[in-house]
Amino acid sequence: MDAKICGVKDSNTLNYIINHKHSPKFIGFIVNYVKSKRYIEFDKLKKLIDKEKKGINFVAVLVNPGDDILEKIKNLNFDYYQLYDVNPDKTKLIKKKYNKKIISALTINNKKDVERYKEYELISDIILFDSKGYEKSIRFDHKLLNCVPNKIIKMLAGNIQYDDKLDKYSKITHIIDISGSLETSGKKDISKINIFLENINKVKNEN
């Protein structure tokens, strides 16, 4: 099981994560969702991610992006676009035009929401199953993912805690996506990040 740490917005936190002995496979940056406290303005984002990634994938988190923001970020140091509220046809166009790998984010309340993965499975590289709360980290019933075949690369988000017993997720998902629970007083907390990455590493070793 791999990890994605999302909502990074300062260089100290980013450098710590990149250089951690059990660094995650993905780091996400909030590119255009201005309602989020983790949103980064373009000029700061451009400077922040202009660095050696040491094999980590940088992910642009985009909510219903327009052509203007897609054009603006097309030359930035991103490997994946994580797309919320983007239909399959537009997803296909974005993937082809910008030559990026795609994480299609589905927000989940019920089984019908989960089964929308079928619309994206031939387009997207990863399917993210998230809560309806976006950055608010609301919980949903993770057992709903039992109907999704293992051939689908699954990413799971939604009120997962940094100190959870993460092995309970290993049969549900391939990647844990976490953000809010790594924060103290609204800012990323390096001690919590360390505990989370150590816990992910334990699960990898056990499997």
Salt bridges, closest charged atoms under 4 A:
ASP2 OD2 - LYS25 NZ 3.97
ASP2 OD1 - LYS204 NZ 3.18
GLU71 OE1 - LYS74 NZ 2.84
GLU71 OE2 - LYS97 NZ 3.47
ASP79 OD2 - LYS53 NZ 2.83
ASP113 OD2 - LYS132 NZ 3.79
ASP125 OD2 - LYS95 NZ 3.32
ASP177 OD2 - LYS4 NZ 3.07
GLU183 OE1 - LYS37 NZ 3.56
GLU183 OE2 - ARG38 NE 2.62
GLU183 OE2 - LYS188 NZ 2.65
GLU198 OE2 - LYS21 NZ 3.91
GLU198 OE1 - HIS22 NE2 3.71
